[in-house]
Amino acid sequence: MTRSIPLKPMDGFPKFVEFREEGPREGFQIEKTIYPLDQRAKLIDLLSETGLRRIQVGSFVSPKYVPQMADTAELFDRIKRKPGVEYTALWLNEKGFRQALAARDVHIDPRLLLYASDAFSQHNNNCSAKAMQARQRDWITLYRDAGYDLDSAYVMAAFGCNFEGDIPPEKTHDIFRWVIRTCAEMDAPLPNLFIADTMGWATPEAVKRMIGAVRDLAPEARIGMHIHDTRGLGIANLHAAMSMGVDLFETSIAGLGGCPFAGHGHARAAGNVCTEDAVFLCHEMGIETGINLEKLIEAARFAEDIIGTPLMGRVMQSGGLDAYRKRQT
């Protein structure tokens, strides 16, 4: 049956989009329940079979503040690794980085973390945004001494903050300028720049303007986006980013998760934009992802079974369109 949507992406859109899966970390860190290791390992194993290239397994952070991630090292022991898939972790300080190095077969993707919101930095990292920024020079040296090159730099709360309100775009631009300049001064190549809408304040037009500004600052860098669907604009913002040529996104299976320190008014506020919904959008636009949507939906439904309550994903509930098209042939 002929599709009503063109199979070739429109001008300006990428031909291929890479999705980096964050659900196993971002998804479970916000839940009050600490779910069994075997269930979380099975979810990661299911995700490994979908075609995803990178999966964030967990985080090495304070068990006092994020007890849900206290068993991350053991989780790395439980998962079945698939060739070609990178299994990563998050850390917020040198101690966490050292723990990642010591765990079994963690793919180290060194990153710099910066905040456009001082209040969010205090809540998430227990230090001011300026203090966190200053530490990034030490992080570059730390990574280099351990034998690693930088993967990415993130500016979090790039559009707005639940504690501080709207973030002036110029403030976010200045932080990107600082990290670009600092990496150049320290002779540290910086391949990826991530714009992180950590609390769901972005709109499609704001996304386009921010991407344009960051691209002007660093024409050679690859721009990625970490988008939260907190207020229902996640897919719209992702589409806007793709219209600007962005081909790298961090997403969460079934729409799992959210930041436990973001001050959301409700425990079930949406987390990252949903992986399978985003993949479905790409495929319907003729954009390749290398991902099997049906296997992704299987993983999403298992994630919902683990949590035991309806999650935010839409395509996991309805299925894709290929089965319906086959009925018409």
CORVEN-V196445 format. One record per residue. N is the residue number from 1. RES is the residue in one small letter. PHI is phi in degrees with one decimal (999 if undefined). Layout:
n	res	phi
N	RES	PHI
N	RES	PHI
This chain:
n	res	phi
1	m	999
2	t	-74.2
3	r	-72.8
4	s	-84.3
5	i	-108.9
6	p	-57.6
7	l	-80.5
8	k	-97.4
9	p	-62.8
10	m	-67.3
11	d	-56.3
12	g	94.8
13	f	-87.1
14	p	-69.7
15	k	-84.1
16	f	-137.7
17	v	-122.1
18	e	-99.5
19	f	-111.0
20	r	-106.2
21	e	-82.3
22	e	-119.9
23	g	-55.9
24	p	-60.7
25	r	-96.6
26	e	-64.5
27	g	-70.1
28	f	-88.2
29	q	-70.1
30	i	-91.8
31	e	-75.9
32	k	-71.3
33	t	-78.4
34	i	-97.0
35	y	-82.3
36	p	-58.1
37	l	-58.3
38	d	-61.9
39	q	-67.6
40	r	-67.5
41	a	-65.2
42	k	-63.2
43	l	-60.2
44	i	-62.8
45	d	-62.6
46	l	-64.4
47	l	-63.5
48	s	-62.9
49	e	-92.1
50	t	-90.2
51	g	105.1
52	l	-61.0
53	r	-93.0
54	r	-142.9
55	i	-128.6
56	q	-88.1
57	v	-77.4
58	g	-173.7
59	s	-137.0
60	f	-103.5
61	v	-133.6
62	s	-63.4
63	p	-66.6
64	k	-65.8
65	y	-94.5
66	v	-131.5
67	p	-63.2
68	q	-63.7
69	m	-106.1
70	a	-64.4
71	d	-103.1
72	t	-59.8
73	a	-59.8
74	e	-68.0
75	l	-62.8
76	f	-61.9
77	d	-73.9
78	r	-89.1
79	i	-72.8
80	k	-96.0
81	r	-78.8
82	k	-110.0
83	p	-55.1
84	g	91.9
85	v	-105.4
86	e	-99.8
87	y	-108.9
88	t	-113.2
89	a	-143.7
90	l	-105.4
91	w	-140.6
92	l	-120.7
93	n	-159.6
94	e	-62.5
95	k	-58.4
96	g	-63.5
97	f	-62.6
98	r	-63.1
99	q	-66.3
100	a	-64.0
101	l	-62.7
102	a	-82.1
103	a	-74.3
104	r	-76.5
105	d	51.1
106	v	-82.0
107	h	-76.5
108	i	-84.0
109	d	-119.4
110	p	-56.6
111	r	-135.7
112	l	-107.0
113	l	-121.7
114	l	-131.5
115	y	-122.9
116	a	-85.3
117	s	-118.6
118	d	-67.4
119	a	-63.6
120	f	-67.9
121	s	-59.6
122	q	-62.7
123	h	-71.4
124	n	-90.3
125	n	-125.2
126	n	60.0
127	c	-157.5
128	s	-72.4
129	a	-61.7
130	k	-65.9
131	a	-64.9
132	m	-64.4
133	q	-61.4
134	a	-62.1
135	r	-68.4
136	q	-64.6
137	r	-60.7
138	d	-65.3
139	w	-64.4
140	i	-58.7
141	t	-65.2
142	l	-57.9
143	y	-64.0
144	r	-62.0
145	d	-63.9
146	a	-85.4
147	g	91.7
148	y	-120.0
149	d	-92.8
150	l	-64.1
151	d	-99.6
152	s	-153.8
153	a	-128.2
154	y	-116.0
155	v	-114.3
156	m	-91.2
157	a	55.0
158	a	-67.7
159	f	-113.4
160	g	-176.8
161	c	-143.4
162	n	-65.1
163	f	-96.7
164	e	-109.6
165	g	89.1
166	d	-61.9
167	i	-99.6
168	p	-57.1
169	p	-53.6
170	e	-62.1
171	k	-66.1
172	t	-65.2
173	h	-58.0
174	d	-62.1
175	i	-68.1
176	f	-63.1
177	r	-58.0
178	w	-61.7
179	v	-69.9
180	i	-64.0
181	r	-65.7
182	t	-63.7
183	c	-63.7
184	a	-64.6
185	e	-63.0
186	m	-95.4
187	d	53.6
188	a	-116.5
189	p	-56.5
190	l	-125.9
191	p	-74.5
192	n	-126.8
193	l	-116.3
194	f	-102.7
195	i	-94.6
196	a	-111.6
197	d	-92.0
198	t	-65.9
199	m	-124.4
200	g	72.7
201	w	-102.0
202	a	-76.0
203	t	-125.1
204	p	-55.5
205	e	-70.1
206	a	-64.1
207	v	-61.5
208	k	-61.4
209	r	-65.4
210	m	-65.5
211	i	-61.9
212	g	-60.3
213	a	-67.3
214	v	-67.1
215	r	-64.3
216	d	-64.1
217	l	-73.7
218	a	-142.4
219	p	-60.3
220	e	-87.5
221	a	-78.5
222	r	-86.7
223	i	-96.4
224	g	-121.6
225	m	-134.3
226	h	-113.1
227	i	-112.5
228	h	-101.7
229	d	-98.8
230	t	-51.8
231	r	-116.9
232	g	84.0
233	l	-104.2
234	g	-57.8
235	i	-67.3
236	a	-62.8
237	n	-69.6
238	l	-64.8
239	h	-61.3
240	a	-62.1
241	a	-64.6
242	m	-63.1
243	s	-63.8
244	m	-95.6
245	g	91.3
246	v	-68.5
247	d	-129.3
248	l	-141.5
249	f	-138.0
250	e	-102.2
251	t	-138.0
252	s	-129.4
253	i	-55.3
254	a	64.4
255	g	73.4
256	l	-58.0
257	g	95.6
258	g	144.1
259	c	-88.7
260	p	-71.1
261	f	-114.9
262	a	-95.1
263	g	70.2
264	h	-67.3
265	g	-77.1
266	h	-140.9
267	a	-62.1
268	r	-102.7
269	a	-57.6
270	a	-61.2
271	g	-97.5
272	n	-58.2
273	v	-57.0
274	c	-73.8
275	t	-59.6
276	e	-68.1
277	d	-66.1
278	a	-67.8
279	v	-64.5
280	f	-56.8
281	l	-57.2
282	c	-59.0
283	h	-63.2
284	e	-69.8
285	m	-96.9
286	g	80.1
287	i	-97.5
288	e	-78.0
289	t	-132.3
290	g	73.0
291	i	-113.8
292	n	-86.6
293	l	-63.9
294	e	-63.8
295	k	-68.3
296	l	-66.4
297	i	-63.1
298	e	-59.3
299	a	-65.0
300	a	-63.1
301	r	-67.8
302	f	-67.8
303	a	-59.4
304	e	-65.7
305	d	-62.6
306	i	-62.8
307	i	-69.1
308	g	81.3
309	t	-150.2
310	p	-57.1
311	l	-101.4
312	m	-84.6
313	g	-63.7
314	r	-99.3
315	v	-66.5
316	m	-63.7
317	q	-86.1
318	s	-98.4
319	g	81.3
320	g	-78.9
321	l	-103.5
322	d	-61.8
323	a	-63.5
324	y	-69.3
325	r	-65.3
326	k	-62.5
327	r	-66.4
328	q	-89.5
329	t	-89.9
